[in-house]
Amino acid sequence: MIEPDTGTPPDAADRALALLRECGAQDMAHPGGTLLAHLRRVHDRLALWQARPALRLAGLCHAFYGTDGFPGALLPVTRRAELAAVIGAEAESIVYLYASCDREATYPDLARTDAPFHDRFTGGTHVPGARSRRDFAELSAANELDLARLDPAFRERWGPDLLALFTRLRALLSTEAWLDCRAVLAEPAP
């Protein structure tokens, strides 16, 4: 159970965890253990950064539709309404934005307020608002930092690129997220 002091509504978090288990997240291998363990750590990292409840729930559920970097989906995007019924429309829209990102096409210009966001599911583009861009950047940082913390080879291989990305996105990150990025990606590995 997600601890109540994280600020995430316990009933929504509990329902999300139940759906994750029903979809087999606890059995899917992922760096650092299982996908479920990773999702919980991302949620908890967002809680430490004092993210709002919808973003924390999105962190817990960010891999439901797979991602550009993790293709295994727990639910097809045709079942978005089912996830929204569990975690709420706002959190689900963050999950979709995160999962739909064509990273290669989107990342280079993401910091620009007028830059298009490329949807890998539809092939279309749109320009997300400021809050959506901040949510995307914060969730991206929480996700990547979890991997970098647990896997020295990942940090060695991808750390410089991730630090460059999050430096470009600095204006979109909370102070807590930025400090964590610097601590994990810019400091020498322990």
Secondary structure, DSSP 8 states (H G I E B T S, - for coil): ---GGGSS-HHHHHHHHHHHHHTTGGGSEETTEEHHHHHHHHHHHHHHTT--HHHHHHHHHTTTT--SS----SS-GGGHHHHHHHH-HHHHHHHHHHHHB-HHHHGGGTTSTT--EEBTTTS-EE---HHHHHHHHHHHHHHHHHHHHH-HHHHHHHHHHHHHHHHHTGGGS-HHHHHHHIIIIIS---
